[in-house]
């Protein structure tokens, strides 16, 4: 138990919950005074043992114990503090204090535009030193934004990503691998008239003046723009085709887009597979939702907001059950890569969740490990069905 004598600044900046601060408390126990950071101070209820220890220390050191008058006075001060009305100076000071310790701006897009304007002013005034300083700040801010975006994605994987054998799933390699080639082969096997061509498109770096730092956000926008222009089917490069999409392409549902639930309970729609005509009204609604884009939220627009829009504009979109494209799910990844019990008879395709499990199962994948597996799994059966043994043997040769 200690008496709080003062609030002071310490020499260390640290995290206190979601806040960054350098504040500490000067605490007094008997005649002893020390400064403690707030992260080490507890406001739990005082136990009898703690009270007796403090009381003994006060008596031994000849310090008067607080009286009822002291208690009433302190309670009155606390009550007055609760109803204190902040003035403009208080608010300005609070804002300045928050800015002191913030690692990054609240709104990157606004801050970046402000910096760019200041750089132009410095150039016009021929203030080279100021321009250099501003460009350095801009570079640091963009690097920090990119780092935060990676951290955000990793945090989501750490929290929600699947575990297998008590080992955390690893992020996939960005290299084009055998599994990506097999996925491409699976599409024309199911629809023989399908022709594949490779087209390069310019990298998308912003949306509604919001910078796009993460490659996943860039491809989220790219697929919407391409489908808006051409229409057709969008597939991630880790979506294995298991049967023809012909009845889906015919659009007998007469809708603006076809998706499948990733998790219907949480209204989550995965955008790894999208079927839509060009100029799709529903896809344009998703695109326009990026006017409130938040780069620190990894799947807000592509997964969660899409599900919300689907519930609002039910006549514009048809949502297939998750089994159509996304079973086995990443949360039951062992049913895909370890076990051999899943029946994919009702799957149009299977999302292989490469972003979650890449280096564990797919990085070292070979044709031989498919044709002569040490253990048969659902994944191996799917590959053989989707590509065909004849094609696999031809590749092996």
TIPALUM-22425 format. One line per 10 residues: number of its first residue (from 1); their letters; for each residue x, y, z of C-alpha. Coordinates in nm, 3 decimals. Example, Ala and Ser with C-alpha at 12.3 -4.5 7.8 and 13.67 -1.06 7.14 Angstrom:
2
1> as> 1.230,-0.450,0.780 | 1.367,-0.106,0.714
This chain:
397
1> xxxxxxxxxx> 0.000,0.000,0.000 | 0.138,0.340,-0.096 | 0.032,0.702,-0.095 | 0.030,0.864,-0.440 | 0.231,1.184,-0.398 | 0.263,1.298,-0.760 | 0.237,1.207,-1.129 | 0.575,1.249,-1.298 | 0.750,1.180,-1.629 | 0.987,0.883,-1.638
11> xxxxxxxxxx> 1.280,0.824,-1.869 | 1.107,0.533,-2.047 | 0.823,0.535,-2.300 | 0.611,0.221,-2.265 | 0.275,0.070,-2.358 | -0.007,0.090,-2.106 | -0.291,-0.109,-2.261 | -0.350,0.060,-2.598 | -0.182,0.384,-2.483 | 0.183,0.487,-2.505
21> xxxxxxxxxx> 0.309,0.703,-2.220 | 0.613,0.794,-2.012 | 0.411,0.878,-1.699 | 0.488,0.732,-1.359 | 0.366,0.772,-1.001 | 0.574,0.896,-0.709 | 0.464,0.660,-0.433 | 0.529,0.679,-0.060 | 0.531,0.384,0.183 | 0.614,0.511,0.529
31> xxxxxxxxxx> 0.911,0.746,0.476 | 1.028,0.565,0.161 | 0.955,0.730,-0.174 | 1.003,0.572,-0.517 | 0.880,0.630,-0.871 | 0.698,0.343,-1.041 | 0.571,0.317,-1.397 | 0.193,0.271,-1.417 | 0.234,-0.077,-1.565 | 0.368,-0.194,-1.225
41> xxxxxxxxxx> 0.098,-0.030,-1.010 | -0.215,-0.226,-0.916 | -0.553,-0.091,-0.809 | -0.678,-0.425,-0.677 | -0.863,-0.437,-0.347 | -0.632,-0.414,-0.045 | -0.597,-0.733,0.157 | -0.592,-0.742,0.539 | -0.227,-0.853,0.532 | -0.126,-0.559,0.308
51> xxxxxxxxxx> -0.314,-0.315,0.531 | -0.152,-0.445,0.851 | 0.195,-0.428,0.695 | 0.140,-0.069,0.586 | -0.007,0.027,0.928 | 0.291,-0.122,1.110 | 0.535,0.066,0.885 | 0.353,0.396,0.950 | 0.350,0.345,1.329 | 0.716,0.232,1.348
61> xxxxxxxxxx> 0.827,0.541,1.154 | 0.610,0.774,1.364 | 0.382,0.885,1.082 | 0.022,0.977,1.158 | -0.242,0.756,1.001 | -0.508,0.920,0.779 | -0.815,1.042,0.969 | -1.182,1.035,0.871 | -1.150,1.407,0.789 | -0.865,1.323,0.547
71> xxxxxxxxxx> -1.084,1.054,0.391 | -1.383,1.287,0.342 | -1.158,1.556,0.195 | -1.002,1.311,-0.052 | -1.342,1.169,-0.155 | -1.466,1.523,-0.219 | -1.160,1.593,-0.439 | -1.221,1.273,-0.636 | -1.587,1.360,-0.690 | -1.495,1.709,-0.813
81> xxxxxxxxxx> -1.241,1.556,-1.052 | -1.508,1.327,-1.199 | -1.718,1.630,-1.297 | -1.432,1.849,-1.415 | -1.506,2.028,-1.743 | -1.210,2.033,-1.980 | -1.125,2.370,-2.136 | -0.953,2.433,-2.470 | -0.607,2.447,-2.313 | -0.663,2.110,-2.145
91> xxxxxxxxxx> -0.775,1.950,-2.471 | -0.479,2.097,-2.662 | -0.239,1.963,-2.400 | -0.400,1.616,-2.413 | -0.372,1.604,-2.793 | -0.008,1.717,-2.781 | 0.072,1.452,-2.519 | -0.082,1.180,-2.736 | 0.115,1.298,-3.038 | 0.443,1.285,-2.843
101> xxxxxxxxxx> 0.438,0.909,-2.805 | 0.240,0.794,-3.105 | 0.452,0.572,-3.329 | 0.241,0.642,-3.636 | -0.033,0.884,-3.748 | -0.399,0.793,-3.701 | -0.484,0.848,-4.067 | -0.195,0.767,-4.301 | -0.368,0.904,-4.611 | -0.438,1.247,-4.457
111> xxxxxxxxxx> -0.091,1.272,-4.302 | 0.075,1.169,-4.628 | -0.116,1.435,-4.822 | -0.018,1.699,-4.566 | 0.348,1.599,-4.594 | 0.333,1.610,-4.975 | 0.184,1.962,-4.960 | 0.458,2.075,-4.720 | 0.722,1.924,-4.950 | 0.582,2.124,-5.245
121> xxxxxxxxxx> 0.586,2.443,-5.036 | 0.947,2.375,-4.932 | 1.041,2.319,-5.300 | 0.873,2.645,-5.405 | 1.062,2.831,-5.130 | 1.386,2.654,-5.228 | 1.421,2.534,-4.869 | 1.633,2.224,-4.941 | 1.696,2.142,-4.576 | 1.324,2.149,-4.493
131> xxxxxxxxxx> 1.238,1.945,-4.806 | 1.497,1.679,-4.715 | 1.362,1.654,-4.360 | 1.002,1.619,-4.485 | 1.095,1.352,-4.739 | 1.272,1.159,-4.464 | 0.957,1.177,-4.249 | 0.746,1.061,-4.544 | 0.975,0.761,-4.605 | 0.972,0.667,-4.236
141> xxxxxxxxxx> 0.593,0.694,-4.225 | 0.546,0.470,-4.531 | 0.790,0.213,-4.391 | 0.604,0.217,-4.060 | 0.270,0.177,-4.238 | 0.400,-0.123,-4.429 | 0.537,-0.274,-4.106 | 0.204,-0.221,-3.927 | 0.017,-0.385,-4.211 | 0.242,-0.692,-4.197
151> xxxxxxxxxx> 0.208,-0.701,-3.818 | -0.170,-0.676,-3.848 | -0.184,-0.971,-4.089 | 0.051,-1.174,-3.870 | -0.153,-1.091,-3.560 | -0.468,-1.220,-3.729 | -0.290,-1.541,-3.831 | -0.151,-1.580,-3.480 | -0.494,-1.538,-3.326 | -0.716,-1.716,-3.575
161> xxxxxxxxxx> -0.478,-1.927,-3.783 | -0.504,-2.304,-3.748 | -0.274,-2.520,-3.540 | -0.158,-2.865,-3.635 | 0.036,-3.088,-3.399 | 0.077,-2.784,-3.171 | 0.270,-2.607,-3.443 | 0.158,-2.268,-3.572 | 0.084,-2.260,-3.943 | 0.338,-2.072,-4.152
171> xxxxxxxxxx> 0.293,-1.804,-4.415 | 0.318,-1.918,-4.777 | 0.605,-1.835,-5.008 | 0.539,-1.573,-5.276 | 0.722,-1.781,-5.539 | 0.523,-1.955,-5.814 | 0.529,-2.320,-5.708 | 0.421,-2.661,-5.832 | 0.086,-2.635,-5.654 | 0.006,-2.313,-5.844
181> xxxxxxxxxx> 0.081,-2.491,-6.173 | -0.141,-2.787,-6.076 | -0.420,-2.547,-5.983 | -0.399,-2.391,-6.330 | -0.411,-2.737,-6.489 | -0.722,-2.828,-6.288 | -0.932,-2.553,-6.448 | -0.911,-2.663,-6.816 | -0.948,-3.029,-6.717 | -1.297,-2.956,-6.589
191> xxxxxxxxxx> -1.382,-2.712,-6.872 | -1.194,-2.827,-7.183 | -1.267,-2.517,-7.391 | -1.095,-2.293,-7.136 | -0.781,-2.119,-7.266 | -0.525,-1.970,-7.030 | -0.316,-1.661,-7.107 | -0.084,-1.458,-6.885 | -0.147,-1.084,-6.867 | 0.058,-0.831,-6.672
201> xxxxxxxxxx> -0.133,-0.548,-6.505 | 0.008,-0.234,-6.337 | 0.046,-0.266,-5.961 | -0.238,-0.100,-5.772 | -0.096,0.121,-5.496 | -0.397,0.320,-5.372 | -0.777,0.327,-5.352 | -0.974,0.650,-5.298 | -0.642,0.818,-5.201 | -0.572,0.553,-4.936
211> xxxxxxxxxx> -0.231,0.390,-4.990 | -0.231,0.012,-5.025 | 0.073,-0.134,-4.852 | -0.018,-0.502,-4.832 | -0.017,-0.721,-5.144 | -0.343,-0.887,-5.028 | -0.524,-0.552,-5.026 | -0.384,-0.471,-5.371 | -0.513,-0.796,-5.517 | -0.850,-0.741,-5.346
221> xxxxxxxxxx> -0.888,-0.425,-5.555 | -0.740,-0.580,-5.871 | -0.994,-0.863,-5.883 | -1.284,-0.618,-5.841 | -1.156,-0.392,-6.121 | -1.088,-0.681,-6.362 | -1.428,-0.843,-6.302 | -1.599,-0.505,-6.341 | -1.433,-0.461,-6.682 | -1.456,-0.816,-6.820
231> xxxxxxxxxx> -1.681,-1.024,-6.596 | -1.620,-1.397,-6.550 | -1.461,-1.607,-6.277 | -1.194,-1.494,-6.035 | -0.989,-1.767,-5.862 | -0.699,-1.740,-5.619 | -0.392,-1.936,-5.728 | -0.451,-2.186,-5.449 | -0.806,-2.280,-5.552 | -0.817,-2.632,-5.696
241> xxxxxxxxxx> -1.106,-2.691,-5.939 | -1.288,-3.018,-5.876 | -1.581,-2.996,-6.117 | -1.716,-2.774,-6.393 | -1.853,-2.427,-6.312 | -2.077,-2.439,-6.623 | -2.407,-2.430,-6.433 | -2.277,-2.144,-6.217 | -2.160,-1.946,-6.520 | -2.504,-1.978,-6.679
251> xxxxxxxxxx> -2.626,-1.756,-6.391 | -2.961,-1.925,-6.354 | -2.992,-1.733,-6.026 | -3.003,-1.402,-6.222 | -2.778,-1.219,-5.977 | -2.493,-0.968,-5.993 | -2.240,-1.195,-5.821 | -2.191,-1.546,-5.683 | -1.978,-1.614,-5.375 | -1.966,-1.881,-5.104
261> xxxxxxxxxx> -1.972,-1.844,-4.730 | -1.643,-1.893,-4.552 | -1.822,-1.882,-4.218 | -2.196,-1.817,-4.234 | -2.225,-1.785,-3.855 | -2.005,-1.473,-3.864 | -2.138,-1.354,-4.204 | -1.789,-1.399,-4.352 | -1.758,-1.437,-4.730 | -1.424,-1.541,-4.877
271> xxxxxxxxxx> -1.327,-1.362,-5.200 | -1.093,-1.640,-5.322 | -1.368,-1.737,-5.571 | -1.595,-1.476,-5.734 | -1.830,-1.523,-6.030 | -1.982,-1.207,-6.174 | -2.091,-1.041,-6.500 | -1.911,-0.726,-6.608 | -2.034,-0.400,-6.453 | -2.168,-0.598,-6.156
281> xxxxxxxxxx> -2.373,-0.370,-5.934 | -2.286,-0.573,-5.624 | -1.910,-0.571,-5.689 | -1.927,-0.195,-5.737 | -2.087,-0.167,-5.394 | -1.789,-0.355,-5.247 | -1.550,-0.131,-5.440 | -1.722,0.186,-5.318 | -1.702,0.064,-4.958 | -1.326,0.126,-4.979
291> xxxxxxxxxx> -1.401,0.497,-4.940 | -1.373,0.419,-4.568 | -1.074,0.185,-4.608 | -0.872,0.093,-4.299 | -0.539,-0.068,-4.394 | -0.483,-0.201,-4.042 | -0.791,-0.424,-4.069 | -0.678,-0.718,-4.280 | -1.012,-0.863,-4.396 | -1.270,-0.598,-4.307
301> xxxxxxxxxx> -1.372,-0.508,-4.662 | -1.290,-0.826,-4.853 | -1.452,-1.069,-4.607 | -1.666,-0.912,-4.334 | -1.813,-0.610,-4.514 | -1.888,-0.824,-4.820 | -2.094,-1.051,-4.594 | -2.283,-0.752,-4.453 | -2.358,-0.618,-4.801 | -2.480,-0.963,-4.907
311> xxxxxxxxxx> -2.732,-0.959,-4.623 | -2.854,-0.613,-4.724 | -2.868,-0.662,-5.104 | -2.994,-1.019,-5.110 | -3.147,-0.987,-5.458 | -2.810,-0.895,-5.611 | -2.598,-1.183,-5.487 | -2.620,-1.559,-5.446 | -2.416,-1.714,-5.165 | -2.335,-2.082,-5.199
321> xxxxxxxxxx> -2.274,-2.296,-4.890 | -1.912,-2.301,-4.774 | -1.876,-2.657,-4.903 | -1.888,-2.528,-5.259 | -1.536,-2.380,-5.239 | -1.404,-2.363,-4.883 | -1.429,-2.704,-4.721 | -1.228,-2.839,-4.550 | -1.180,-2.500,-4.383 | -0.852,-2.368,-4.245
331> xxxxxxxxxx> -0.984,-2.433,-3.894 | -1.000,-2.807,-3.980 | -0.691,-2.812,-4.197 | -0.596,-3.163,-4.084 | -0.902,-3.295,-4.273 | -0.734,-3.174,-4.592 | -0.364,-3.246,-4.544 | -0.343,-3.519,-4.278 | -0.661,-3.728,-4.284 | -0.831,-3.909,-4.571
341> xxxxxxxxxx> -1.197,-3.901,-4.473 | -1.342,-3.591,-4.639 | -1.587,-3.649,-4.926 | -1.546,-3.371,-5.184 | -1.832,-3.493,-5.403 | -2.024,-3.168,-5.349 | -1.726,-2.931,-5.389 | -1.694,-2.724,-5.704 | -1.346,-2.634,-5.584 | -1.126,-2.642,-5.277
351> xxxxxxxxxx> -0.938,-2.348,-5.135 | -0.602,-2.491,-5.024 | -0.535,-2.208,-4.772 | -0.182,-2.159,-4.900 | -0.142,-1.835,-4.703 | -0.178,-2.031,-4.382 | 0.001,-2.359,-4.439 | 0.233,-2.307,-4.736 | 0.574,-2.406,-4.605 | 0.445,-2.705,-4.410
361> xxxxxxxxxx> 0.266,-2.900,-4.684 | 0.300,-2.731,-5.021 | 0.650,-2.585,-5.044 | 0.821,-2.925,-5.086 | 0.540,-3.080,-5.289 | 0.660,-3.296,-5.581 | 0.486,-3.499,-5.852 | 0.639,-3.812,-5.701 | 0.492,-3.735,-5.358 | 0.151,-3.715,-5.528
371> xxxxxxxxxx> 0.180,-4.029,-5.741 | 0.352,-4.236,-5.468 | 0.245,-4.082,-5.139 | 0.371,-4.220,-4.809 | 0.018,-4.167,-4.683 | -0.303,-4.104,-4.878 | -0.479,-3.782,-4.778 | -0.781,-3.585,-4.896 | -0.544,-3.337,-5.059 | -0.367,-3.608,-5.265
381> xxxxxxxxxx> -0.702,-3.753,-5.376 | -0.817,-3.407,-5.480 | -0.503,-3.342,-5.687 | -0.533,-3.676,-5.869 | -0.902,-3.611,-5.939 | -0.850,-3.247,-6.043 | -0.546,-3.291,-6.269 | -0.570,-3.658,-6.367 | -0.313,-3.937,-6.332 | -0.231,-3.929,-6.702
391> xxxxxxx> -0.134,-3.561,-6.688 | 0.061,-3.612,-6.363 | 0.256,-3.902,-6.516 | 0.330,-3.694,-6.823 | 0.467,-3.412,-6.603 | 0.675,-3.666,-6.408 | 0.832,-3.790,-6.733
